[in-house]
Amino acid sequence: MKIGHIELANRLFVAPMAGVTDRPFRQLCKRLGAGYAVSEMITSRKELWNTLKTSRRANHEGEVNPIAVQIAGTDAHMMAEAAAYNIDRGAQIIDINMGCPAKKVCNKWAGSALMQDEPLALDIIEAVVAACAPHNVPVTLKMRTGWCHAERNAVRIARAAESAGVAMVAVHGRTREQGYKGEAEYDTVAAVKAALTVPVVANGDITSPEKAHEVMRVSGADAVMIGRAAQGRPWIFREVAHYLETGQHLPEPEVLQAKAWLLEHLHDHYGLYGEHAGVRSARKHIGWAVRALPGGEAFRAEMNLLETVDTQVRAVTDWFDQLADTHHFLPSTLVEVDQIAERA
C-alpha cells in the first residue's frame, strides 16, 4: 500500500490520539507490527509552536519512517503554514484533522466541527495540499461519517478532498454527535471507498484480529486504523498481521516479554518528557497495560502514588516478575472498548 509515493510496510495503522500517540508510543507500535502511525494533533496556532507541549509533539528524533504529522485548525492560511512548519521538522506526510470529537476542539470549529462547513473544509484541504506539493509531501484526511446522524456527508467531503489532491482518507465509523458511544458502522466507510480511487482506511471499534478482518471485508477498506485497543496492548498489530496472513492466532505474549516491551517504552518515554512529567504521564500507559490482568487494579492504585523514575520502574519490574511466577503467558486481556474508554 502507498500513500502518494510513499510505500508502507503493511495495512495496519496506529490512529492519532491526543495524549497517547507521542513518539515513544508510535515507535513501539511500529516495532510490534504497525506499518504506519500518525502523531498527536499539532495546532495551527503559531503562538503555541514554541511551547513545550507542541515541541514534544513535533519531536521525531530517531523515528522510523514514514513520519506522519496531524495538524488541526480552522484557518486555511494558518493550516498551510502549520504544514510547512512540520515539514521543516521532518514530516513526510501531513494529515488534516476533521475527526476529533473533543468539545475543546469542536467548540473552536476545528476537528470534526469542520464537517459542518464544507466550503471551509475544502479551503483548508486545498491550502494544505498547495503548501505540501512543492515538497512532494502527500496530504491525508481523517474524518468522521458526519456531524450528526442526519448529516452524514463523509462521501461528499471525501470526493472533494480527492479532487483537491488528498492522497488517502481515513473514516471513523461514528458521527461527531456519537463521540465514542454506540457502535461504529462501516457502511459509510464502504460508500467512501466505492466513491474514491485513493486508499481509504477504516477506523473505529477494531479491537481484535477477527474484527480487523471483518471490517476490511465488509468495507472494502485498504487498511485499518487501530486506536484505543492498542493502549496497553501495542502488540495487537503483530497479532492482527499474523491473523490476516495465516488465519491463525498468535499466543498471548510471554509475561516477561510484555514486561520488557513496557520497560522499553517507559525509558523512551522518560527520555522525551524528563522525570517529573514523564513519571506522571507514564502512569496511564502502565495502567492500560495492567488493567485487565490479575491484581492489575490494585497495582495501578499503588503505582499512581510513586513519584520517581526509579521507584516506578522498580514497581513495574517487580509486579511483572511476580505475575510471571504464576503465569508464563499473559492472561487474556480482552476488554470491551467502552470499558476501556471509561477506565482510561
Number of C-alpha atoms within 10 A of each C-alpha: 14 15 19 18 11 14 11 16 15 14 19 25 24 26 25 26 15 14 12 20 22 23 26 21 22 26 21 18 26 24 16 18 22 27 23 23 27 22 29 25 25 24 19 22 15 13 8 13 18 10 10 11 12 15 13 14 21 22 17 21 10 8 14 15 19 19 19 25 28 25 23 24 26 20 18 19 16 19 24 22 19 25 31 18 16 21 20 11 13 18 23 20 25 27 28 26 24 26 28 25 23 15 15 11 15 18 11 12 18 24 28 27 26 25 28 16 11 15 13 15 23 20 17 23 26 20 19 30 24 16 21 20 12 8 12 13 23 22 30 29 23 24 29 31 28 29 23 16 13 8 12 19 20 24 21 12 21 26 17 19 25 19 13 17 19 26 24 24 27 28 30 27 24 29 27 27 14 16 14 18 12 10 13 18 19 23 15 23 29 22 14 29 24 14 15 18 12 20 20 28 26 30 29 24 25 22 19 18 21 15 14 23 17 13 23 18 12 12 22 20 23 19 21 24 24 26 20 23 23 20 22 20 20 27 21 24 27 20 20 25 23 16 18 15 8 10 13 13 14 15 10 16 17 15 20 18 14 20 20 14 15 22 17 13 21 25 16 18 22 19 12 18 17 13 16 12 13 20 23 19 17 20 19 18 21 23 21 22 21 21 21 17 16 13 12 17 15 11 18 19 12 11 18 16 11 16 15 13 19 11 13 21 18 11 16 20 16 13 16 19 15 12 18 16 9 9 14 14 16 19 15 11 15 13 12 11 18 15 9 16 12 7 11 13
